């Protein structure tokens, strides 16, 4: 079989494996939802008080930039994990026994990721076509003008994201939760990298540098500004792509991106960067070396020993004769008054594997919350204190699925009314311990509303982690959602999204208390269903 056919079948198998999962349908639903938000006017691209007439040029540019910004952020989390899946399913060991080179494998994985992300771009292309026809401001369809921003802005950005997802998986430090957090800040840097770095030719902005225009937004900003200045010389040069902002009330006609050789080359170069990323990933790829895998799993040895014990017990039960063997009934008397011991056990599982410096930094953040001025303590210090335990919270609710210990835990007595609350209490204790310095400061200051907001946050954070862990069976969703929520809501003090109560004017604790109750109800309902099928 030729290398081309092998590559095709690898990419096809990887793509089909993903599209048969529920997560892929969720991904497409998210793309449809994003397209609807653009259609409904909840995602707006505007220049001062202006927006373009909804013709093929404006709709295509809007959809292209929305895809290359919002969907690249979510797309990374969606496609990251393909190498880990081959490792856990032992497919990787089979591939490692073939003559396939490491670079061939990583390139195939990047192409598989890109195929999934390209499907999302295709959905946005259909949404762009429907949007222009339905909004009816200009129904004259220009196919290239409409789709070219998706093809030359969104697809190259998606290719680079696909390569970064594979590269992160080959780097030991970034393959797990740390990489999920790092990606958000890297994505933020890519979004702002090209702003103010546009290259002009004849007074028209052509591109924003060969490694500065990840999303295509800087190029659009420059070209749209050039057009609008001819319409309104008093234009203030402001540009924004925002969610739920005030709707612009002025319109201008924009005819589309002026594509030329330099512009197209600047966009196609991102495919070259993607190829370079896939080849760089091959340098760090361990080719499923068992010795490397055992070294990487040392920190998780305790949960894996539980999985081994569970497997052995299940094997012995399967080999037993059901007509001659009976199980000894469990005695309920030995399970009394063991809730706090169960909480302590959950805490040990949560905190295992962390080095002394992790606890030193957590302690330093506690002291900083206690010693800093109250305004600083409830501002930047608590933000650091409640991002530090992110990887501890993200394991809540998903360990049973990750280590295949669900049948062992769910078959234990009082798994619903003791084990589940114990896991939540352990998470709340971690939250309280890391940010407790702020609570002491608020009590000393007599800030009752601040104390209430703090305690609600202590309840809300582990509830969100536990609910998402139980629903998804993994940690990635919580790591991504919490990081974005922490940055956009708490770090920027946005009213209603600030679940930490970093400023007096932010949201009301009652809202997040209600969300906490809903999340705990979701945990209880889902865990009860799991117990029924255990």
C-alpha positions as CSV (number, residue, x, y, z in Angstrom):
1,X,0.0,0.0,0.0
2,X,1.4,3.4,-1.0
3,X,2.1,6.1,1.6
4,X,-0.7,8.2,0.2
5,X,-3.3,5.4,0.7
6,X,-2.0,4.8,4.2
7,X,-2.3,8.5,5.1
8,X,-5.8,8.6,3.6
9,X,-7.0,5.7,5.6
10,X,-5.4,7.0,8.8
11,X,-7.1,10.4,8.4
12,X,-10.4,8.8,7.4
13,X,-10.4,6.4,10.4
14,X,-9.6,9.3,12.7
15,X,-12.3,11.4,11.3
16,X,-15.0,8.7,11.3
17,X,-14.1,7.8,14.9
18,X,-14.8,11.4,15.9
19,X,-18.0,11.9,13.9
20,X,-19.6,8.9,15.5
21,X,-19.2,10.4,18.9
22,X,-21.8,12.5,20.6
23,X,-19.2,15.2,21.2
24,X,-19.1,15.8,17.4
25,X,-22.8,16.5,17.3
26,X,-22.4,18.9,20.2
27,X,-19.6,20.5,18.2
28,X,-21.8,21.0,15.1
29,X,-24.6,22.2,17.3
30,X,-22.2,24.8,18.8
31,X,-21.3,26.0,15.3
32,X,-25.0,26.2,14.3
33,X,-25.6,28.2,17.6
34,X,-22.8,30.5,16.8
35,X,-24.2,31.1,13.3
36,X,-27.6,31.8,14.7
37,X,-26.1,34.4,17.1
38,X,-24.6,36.2,14.2
39,X,-27.9,36.0,12.3
40,X,-29.8,37.3,15.3
41,X,-27.5,40.3,15.7
42,X,-26.1,39.2,19.0
43,X,-22.5,39.0,17.6
44,X,-21.8,42.3,15.9
45,X,-18.9,43.6,13.9
46,X,-19.0,47.4,13.9
47,X,-16.9,50.5,13.2
48,X,-17.9,53.3,15.5
49,X,-21.7,53.4,14.9
50,X,-21.4,51.8,11.5
51,X,-21.9,48.3,10.2
52,X,-21.9,47.1,6.6
53,X,-24.9,46.3,4.5
54,X,-25.7,42.6,4.8
55,X,-24.4,41.7,1.3
56,X,-22.1,38.8,0.3
57,X,-19.0,40.8,1.3
58,X,-20.1,41.8,4.8
59,X,-21.8,38.4,5.7
60,X,-18.8,36.5,4.4
61,X,-16.3,38.7,6.3
62,X,-18.4,38.5,9.5
63,X,-18.7,34.7,9.4
64,X,-15.1,34.3,8.5
65,X,-13.8,36.3,11.4
66,X,-16.3,34.8,13.8
67,X,-15.1,31.3,12.8
68,X,-11.4,32.2,13.0
69,X,-11.8,33.7,16.4
70,X,-14.5,32.0,18.5
71,X,-14.4,28.6,16.8
72,X,-10.6,28.3,16.9
73,X,-10.8,28.7,20.7
74,X,-13.3,25.9,21.1
75,X,-11.9,23.8,18.3
76,X,-8.6,23.3,20.1
77,X,-10.4,21.6,23.0
78,X,-12.5,19.5,20.7
79,X,-9.7,18.0,18.7
80,X,-7.0,17.8,21.4
81,X,-6.7,14.2,22.7
82,X,-6.3,12.1,19.5
83,X,-2.9,10.8,20.5
84,X,-4.1,10.1,24.0
85,X,-7.0,8.1,22.6
86,X,-4.7,5.9,20.6
87,X,-2.6,5.4,23.7
88,X,-5.6,4.4,26.0
89,X,-7.2,2.2,23.4
90,X,-3.8,0.5,22.6
91,X,-4.1,1.3,19.0
92,X,-0.9,3.3,19.3
93,X,1.1,0.2,20.2
94,X,-0.1,-1.5,17.0
95,X,0.9,1.5,14.9
96,X,4.3,1.7,16.7
97,X,5.0,-1.8,15.5
98,X,4.7,-0.8,11.8
99,X,7.4,1.0,9.7
100,X,5.4,4.2,10.0
101,X,7.6,7.1,10.9
102,X,6.9,9.5,13.8
103,X,6.5,12.5,11.4
104,X,4.1,10.5,9.2
105,X,2.0,9.8,12.2
106,X,1.9,13.3,13.5
107,X,1.1,14.7,10.1
108,X,-1.8,12.2,9.9
109,X,-3.1,13.3,13.3
110,X,-3.0,17.0,12.2
111,X,-4.9,16.2,9.1
112,X,-7.5,14.3,11.1
113,X,-7.9,17.2,13.4
114,X,-8.1,19.6,10.5
115,X,-10.9,17.5,8.9
116,X,-13.0,17.8,12.0
117,X,-12.4,21.6,12.2
118,X,-13.1,22.0,8.5
119,X,-16.5,20.4,9.0
120,X,-17.3,23.2,11.5
121,X,-16.2,25.8,8.9
122,X,-18.5,24.1,6.3
123,X,-21.4,24.6,8.7
124,X,-20.6,28.2,9.1
125,X,-20.4,28.5,5.3
126,X,-24.0,27.2,5.0
127,X,-25.0,29.5,7.8
128,X,-23.5,32.5,5.9
129,X,-25.5,31.6,2.7
130,X,-28.7,31.3,4.7
131,X,-28.0,34.5,6.6
132,X,-27.7,36.6,3.4
133,X,-30.8,35.2,1.9
134,X,-32.9,35.6,5.0
135,X,-31.8,39.0,6.2
136,X,-32.8,40.3,2.7
137,X,-30.8,43.5,2.7
138,X,-29.0,42.4,-0.4
139,X,-29.9,39.0,-1.9
140,X,-27.5,39.2,-4.8
141,X,-25.3,36.2,-4.2
142,X,-21.6,36.4,-5.0
143,X,-20.2,33.0,-4.1
144,X,-16.5,33.8,-4.0
145,X,-17.0,37.1,-2.1
146,X,-19.2,35.2,0.4
147,X,-17.0,32.2,1.0
148,X,-13.5,33.5,0.4
149,X,-13.1,34.8,4.0
150,X,-14.0,31.3,5.3
151,X,-11.6,29.7,2.9
152,X,-8.7,32.0,3.4
153,X,-9.2,33.3,7.0
154,X,-10.9,30.4,8.8
155,X,-9.4,27.3,7.2
156,X,-5.7,28.4,7.6
157,X,-6.4,29.3,11.3
158,X,-8.1,26.0,11.8
159,X,-5.1,24.2,10.3
160,X,-2.7,25.9,12.7
161,X,-5.0,25.0,15.6
162,X,-5.0,21.4,14.5
163,X,-1.2,21.3,14.5
164,X,-1.0,23.0,17.9
165,X,-3.3,20.4,19.4
166,X,-1.0,17.6,18.3
167,X,2.1,19.5,19.4
168,X,0.6,20.1,22.9
169,X,-0.1,16.4,23.2
170,X,3.5,15.5,22.5
171,X,4.9,17.8,25.2
172,X,4.7,16.3,28.7
173,X,3.9,19.5,30.4
174,X,1.2,20.6,28.0
175,X,-0.6,17.4,27.2
176,X,-2.9,17.6,30.2
177,X,-4.8,20.3,32.0
178,X,-1.9,22.7,32.0
179,X,-2.0,22.8,28.2
180,X,-5.8,23.5,28.2
181,X,-5.2,26.5,30.3
182,X,-2.1,27.7,28.4
183,X,-4.0,27.4,25.1
184,X,-6.5,30.1,26.2
185,X,-3.8,32.6,26.9
186,X,-1.9,31.7,23.8
187,X,-5.2,32.1,21.8
188,X,-5.6,35.5,23.4
189,X,-2.1,36.5,22.3
190,X,-2.8,35.4,18.8
191,X,-5.9,37.5,18.7
192,X,-4.1,40.7,19.5
193,X,-0.8,40.0,17.8
194,X,-1.6,41.6,14.5
195,X,-3.4,44.7,15.8
196,X,-1.6,47.8,14.7
197,X,0.9,45.9,12.5
198,X,-0.9,46.2,9.1
199,X,1.1,46.4,5.9
200,X,-0.2,48.9,3.4
201,X,0.2,49.2,-0.4
202,X,-1.0,52.3,-2.2
203,X,-3.0,53.4,0.8
204,X,-4.8,50.1,1.1
205,X,-4.2,47.7,3.9
206,X,-3.0,44.4,2.4
207,X,-2.1,42.2,5.3
208,X,-0.8,42.4,8.9
209,X,2.5,40.6,8.6
210,X,3.4,37.0,7.9
211,X,3.0,35.8,11.4
212,X,0.8,38.5,12.9
213,X,-2.7,38.0,11.4
214,X,-3.9,34.7,12.8
215,X,-7.6,35.5,12.6
216,X,-7.6,37.8,9.6
217,X,-9.3,40.5,11.7
218,X,-6.4,43.1,11.5
219,X,-6.6,42.9,7.7
220,X,-10.3,43.4,7.7
221,X,-10.0,46.3,10.2
222,X,-7.6,48.1,7.9
223,X,-9.6,47.6,4.6
224,X,-12.9,48.4,6.2
225,X,-11.5,51.6,7.7
226,X,-10.1,52.7,4.4
227,X,-13.6,52.3,2.8
228,X,-15.4,54.0,5.7
229,X,-13.1,57.0,5.7
230,X,-14.2,57.7,2.2
231,X,-17.8,57.7,3.4
232,X,-17.3,59.5,6.7
233,X,-14.1,61.5,7.0
234,X,-14.9,62.0,10.7
235,X,-14.8,58.3,11.5
236,X,-13.0,57.7,14.8
237,X,-11.1,54.6,13.7
238,X,-12.8,52.3,16.2
239,X,-13.4,48.7,15.4
240,X,-14.9,45.9,17.5
241,X,-16.2,42.4,17.2
242,X,-18.4,42.0,20.3
243,X,-21.2,39.8,21.8
244,X,-24.4,41.4,22.9
245,X,-23.2,45.0,22.6
246,X,-25.2,48.0,21.5
247,X,-26.4,47.6,17.9
248,X,-24.9,50.1,15.4
249,X,-27.5,52.4,13.7
250,X,-25.6,53.5,10.6
251,X,-24.7,51.5,7.5
252,X,-22.2,51.7,4.7
253,X,-21.5,49.6,1.6
254,X,-18.5,47.4,1.7
255,X,-17.6,45.4,-1.4
256,X,-15.2,42.8,0.2
257,X,-11.6,42.0,0.8
258,X,-9.2,43.0,-1.9
259,X,-7.4,39.7,-2.5
260,X,-4.0,39.8,-4.3
261,X,-0.9,37.7,-4.3
262,X,0.6,39.1,-1.1
263,X,-2.7,38.8,0.8
264,X,-3.3,35.2,-0.3
265,X,0.3,34.3,0.4
266,X,0.0,35.7,3.9
267,X,-3.0,33.5,4.6
268,X,-1.6,30.3,2.9
269,X,1.5,30.6,5.0
270,X,-0.5,29.5,8.0
271,X,-0.7,26.1,6.4
272,X,3.1,26.0,6.2
273,X,3.2,26.9,9.9
274,X,0.8,24.0,10.6
275,X,3.0,21.6,8.7
276,X,6.0,22.9,10.7
277,X,4.1,22.3,13.9
278,X,3.2,18.8,12.9
279,X,6.9,18.0,12.1
280,X,8.0,19.7,15.4
281,X,5.5,17.4,17.2
282,X,7.3,14.4,15.7
283,X,10.5,15.5,17.5
284,X,8.8,15.2,20.9
285,X,6.6,12.2,20.1
286,X,7.6,9.2,22.1
287,X,6.1,6.7,19.7
288,X,4.1,5.0,22.5
289,X,7.3,3.8,24.2
290,X,6.1,1.7,27.2
291,X,9.0,3.0,29.3
292,X,8.0,6.7,28.6
293,X,4.3,5.9,29.3
294,X,5.1,4.2,32.7
295,X,7.2,7.3,33.7
296,X,4.3,9.6,32.7
297,X,1.8,7.6,34.7
298,X,3.8,7.5,38.0
299,X,1.8,10.3,39.5
300,X,-1.4,8.5,38.8
301,X,-0.3,5.2,40.2
302,X,-2.8,5.0,43.0
303,X,-5.9,5.3,40.8
304,X,-4.5,2.8,38.4
305,X,-3.9,0.4,41.2
306,X,-7.5,0.7,42.1
307,X,-8.4,0.0,38.4
308,X,-6.2,-3.2,38.5
309,X,-7.8,-4.4,41.7
310,X,-11.2,-3.8,40.1
311,X,-10.3,-5.7,37.0
312,X,-9.0,-8.6,38.9
313,X,-12.1,-8.8,41.1
314,X,-14.3,-8.6,38.0
315,X,-12.3,-11.4,36.3
316,X,-12.6,-13.7,39.3
317,X,-16.3,-13.1,39.5
318,X,-16.7,-13.9,35.8
319,X,-14.8,-17.2,36.2
320,X,-16.8,-18.3,39.2
321,X,-19.6,-20.8,39.0
322,X,-22.9,-18.8,39.7
323,X,-24.5,-22.0,41.0
324,X,-21.9,-22.8,43.6
325,X,-20.7,-19.4,44.7
326,X,-22.7,-16.7,46.6
327,X,-21.7,-13.2,47.6
328,X,-21.6,-12.4,51.3
329,X,-24.1,-9.6,52.0
330,X,-22.7,-6.3,53.1
331,X,-23.2,-5.3,56.7
332,X,-24.5,-1.8,57.2
333,X,-23.2,-1.5,60.7
334,X,-19.6,-0.9,59.6
335,X,-20.5,2.0,57.4
336,X,-21.8,4.3,60.2
337,X,-20.2,7.6,61.0
338,X,-17.6,7.3,58.2
339,X,-18.6,10.4,56.2
340,X,-15.6,12.5,57.4
341,X,-13.2,9.6,56.8
342,X,-14.6,9.5,53.2
343,X,-14.1,13.2,52.8
344,X,-10.5,12.8,54.0
345,X,-10.0,10.0,51.5
346,X,-11.4,12.1,48.7
347,X,-9.0,14.9,49.7
348,X,-6.1,12.5,49.6
349,X,-7.0,11.4,46.1
350,X,-7.4,15.0,44.9
351,X,-4.1,16.2,46.3
352,X,-1.9,13.2,45.5
353,X,1.0,13.7,43.3
354,X,1.5,17.4,44.0
355,X,5.0,18.4,44.9
356,X,6.0,20.6,47.9
357,X,6.2,23.7,45.8
358,X,2.6,23.4,44.8
359,X,1.6,23.6,48.5
360,X,4.1,26.4,49.0
361,X,2.5,28.6,46.3
362,X,-1.0,27.8,47.6
363,X,0.1,28.8,51.1
364,X,1.7,32.0,49.7
365,X,-1.5,32.9,48.0
366,X,-3.4,32.3,51.2
367,X,-1.1,34.7,53.0
368,X,-1.3,37.2,50.2
369,X,-5.1,37.3,50.5
370,X,-4.8,37.8,54.2
371,X,-2.0,40.4,54.2
372,X,-2.8,42.5,51.1
373,X,-5.1,45.5,51.2
374,X,-8.7,44.4,51.0
375,X,-9.2,45.9,47.5
376,X,-6.2,44.1,46.2
377,X,-7.1,40.9,48.0
378,X,-10.5,40.7,46.5
379,X,-9.2,41.8,43.1
380,X,-6.0,40.3,41.7
381,X,-4.9,38.1,44.6
382,X,-8.1,36.0,44.8
383,X,-8.0,35.6,41.0
384,X,-4.6,33.9,41.4
385,X,-5.7,31.9,44.4
386,X,-8.7,30.5,42.6
387,X,-6.9,29.6,39.3
388,X,-4.2,27.7,41.1
389,X,-6.3,24.6,42.1
390,X,-7.9,24.4,38.6
391,X,-6.4,21.0,37.9
392,X,-7.6,19.6,41.2
393,X,-11.2,20.7,40.6
394,X,-11.2,19.4,37.1
395,X,-10.7,15.8,38.2
396,X,-13.9,15.9,40.2
397,X,-16.6,13.6,38.9
398,X,-14.6,12.2,36.1
399,X,-12.1,10.0,37.8
400,X,-14.4,7.0,37.7
401,X,-14.6,7.2,34.0
402,X,-11.0,8.0,33.5
403,X,-9.6,5.1,35.5
404,X,-12.5,2.7,34.9
405,X,-13.3,2.4,38.6
406,X,-17.0,3.3,38.3
407,X,-18.3,-0.3,38.8
408,X,-16.2,-0.5,42.0
409,X,-17.3,2.8,43.4
410,X,-20.9,2.7,42.3
411,X,-21.3,-0.8,43.8
412,X,-20.3,0.5,47.3
413,X,-23.0,1.2,49.9
414,X,-24.3,4.7,50.1
415,X,-22.5,5.7,46.8
416,X,-25.2,8.4,46.1
417,X,-25.8,9.8,49.6
418,X,-22.3,9.6,50.9
419,X,-19.6,9.3,48.3
420,X,-21.1,12.1,46.0
421,X,-21.5,14.6,48.9
422,X,-18.0,13.7,50.2
423,X,-16.5,14.5,46.8
424,X,-18.3,17.8,46.7
425,X,-17.2,18.7,50.3
426,X,-13.6,17.9,49.5
427,X,-13.7,20.2,46.5
428,X,-15.3,22.9,48.6
429,X,-12.6,22.5,51.3
430,X,-9.9,23.0,48.6
431,X,-11.7,26.1,47.4
432,X,-12.0,27.4,51.0
433,X,-8.4,26.6,51.9
434,X,-6.9,28.4,48.9
435,X,-8.9,31.5,49.2
436,X,-9.6,31.5,52.9
437,X,-7.4,34.5,53.6
438,X,-9.9,36.7,51.8
439,X,-12.7,35.3,54.0
440,X,-10.8,36.3,57.1
441,X,-10.3,39.8,55.7
442,X,-14.0,40.2,54.9
443,X,-15.0,39.0,58.4
444,X,-12.6,41.5,60.0
445,X,-14.0,44.3,57.7
446,X,-17.5,43.4,58.6
447,X,-18.5,43.1,54.9
448,X,-21.5,40.8,55.2
449,X,-22.3,41.0,51.5
450,X,-18.7,40.2,50.6
451,X,-18.8,37.2,53.0
452,X,-22.0,35.9,51.4
453,X,-20.5,36.3,47.9
454,X,-17.3,34.5,48.9
455,X,-19.2,31.5,50.4
456,X,-21.4,31.2,47.4
457,X,-18.3,31.1,45.2
458,X,-16.9,28.4,47.5
459,X,-20.0,26.3,46.8
460,X,-20.4,27.2,43.1
461,X,-16.9,26.3,41.9
462,X,-16.8,22.7,43.1
463,X,-20.4,22.2,42.0
464,X,-19.6,23.3,38.4
465,X,-16.5,21.0,38.4
466,X,-18.4,18.0,39.8
467,X,-21.4,18.5,37.4
468,X,-19.2,18.8,34.3
469,X,-17.0,15.9,35.3
470,X,-20.0,13.6,35.8
471,X,-21.7,14.7,32.6
472,X,-18.6,14.5,30.4
473,X,-16.5,11.9,32.1
474,X,-13.4,14.1,31.6
475,X,-11.7,17.2,32.8
476,X,-11.2,19.1,29.5
477,X,-14.6,20.8,29.4
478,X,-14.3,22.3,32.9
479,X,-10.7,23.4,32.3
480,X,-11.7,25.3,29.2
481,X,-15.0,26.7,30.5
482,X,-13.6,27.8,33.9
483,X,-10.5,29.4,32.4
484,X,-12.7,31.5,29.9
485,X,-15.2,32.3,32.6
486,X,-12.5,33.3,35.1
487,X,-10.8,35.5,32.5
488,X,-13.9,37.2,31.0
489,X,-16.0,37.4,34.1
490,X,-13.9,37.7,37.3
491,X,-10.6,39.2,35.8
492,X,-12.5,41.9,33.9
493,X,-15.2,42.4,36.6
494,X,-18.1,42.0,34.2
495,X,-21.4,42.4,36.0
496,X,-23.3,39.1,36.1
497,X,-20.3,36.9,35.1
498,X,-18.1,37.7,38.1
499,X,-18.9,34.6,40.1
500,X,-16.0,35.4,42.6
501,X,-17.5,38.8,43.6
502,X,-14.2,40.6,43.0
503,X,-16.0,44.0,43.2
504,X,-19.0,45.2,45.2
505,X,-21.0,46.0,42.1
506,X,-20.6,42.6,40.4
507,X,-23.6,40.1,40.1
508,X,-25.6,39.0,43.0
509,X,-24.7,35.9,45.1
510,X,-28.4,34.8,44.9
511,X,-28.0,34.0,41.1
512,X,-24.9,31.8,41.6
513,X,-26.5,30.2,44.7
514,X,-29.4,29.2,42.4
515,X,-27.0,27.9,39.8
516,X,-25.2,25.9,42.5
517,X,-28.5,24.3,43.5
518,X,-29.2,23.4,39.8
519,X,-25.7,22.0,39.3
520,X,-26.0,19.8,42.4
521,X,-29.4,18.6,41.2
522,X,-27.8,17.7,37.9
523,X,-25.0,15.8,39.8
524,X,-27.5,13.8,41.8
525,X,-29.7,13.0,38.9
526,X,-26.8,11.9,36.6
527,X,-25.1,9.9,39.4
528,X,-28.4,8.1,40.2
529,X,-28.7,7.1,36.5
530,X,-25.1,5.8,36.6
531,X,-25.8,3.7,39.7
532,X,-28.9,2.3,38.0
533,X,-26.8,0.9,35.1
534,X,-23.6,0.1,37.1
